[in-house]
Amino acid sequence: MTYANYKQYDSRWSKRNYNGSSTMATAGCGPTSVANLAFHVDGKTNPWDVAKYMQAHGYAIRNKGTAWEGIPAAMKAFGLTDVKNVEKMADIFSYLDKGYCAVFLMEAGSRGGVTWTTAGHFIAVTGHKVNKGMDWVYTRDPGGRNHTGWYCYQTQMRGLIPQVWVGRATPKSAPKPTPPAKKPTGKYTGTIPTPTIKKGSTGDN
């Protein structure tokens, strides 16, 4: 399995009502970000699956979007493990280096010519690398600005990330198939009896 690159404006769910005041296209970044990570676990979770979970558990908030608490709850519900809120960026980079993935909450503002959002916006993050002393993260942006790819934390993100949740998205193992029964070889492995019938023998025996 791999991570997904779902978009909240995908026609399969973009016009569906998410929180009573907005559609998935305008307010579905939270469930879409979680779905991008959860797909790595089961190869099938999509944003509308996560959106229905958010709605059923009170995390889809009218006139606001997705409650912060809904992100780690949905990550756990859709198979991610060791989910936690992490504050220090150095720790977040360390988790990413260990194979964890993350959801970043971005706040309004621009840095390095990149505007992540004019309000609040969730993005999925699935990688980290260091280049010339700078930290770069691989983002999967569900929104219309489509900031998907490698972005430098120091020059394009610093100061715009109020919350981060990390977790492990371990692919589910397919059930092992039952081994087929051994086919008979057709060869007799017992003792061959000593012949007692000779030419001219008569009778039932």
Disulfide bonds with the S-S distance in Angstrom:
none
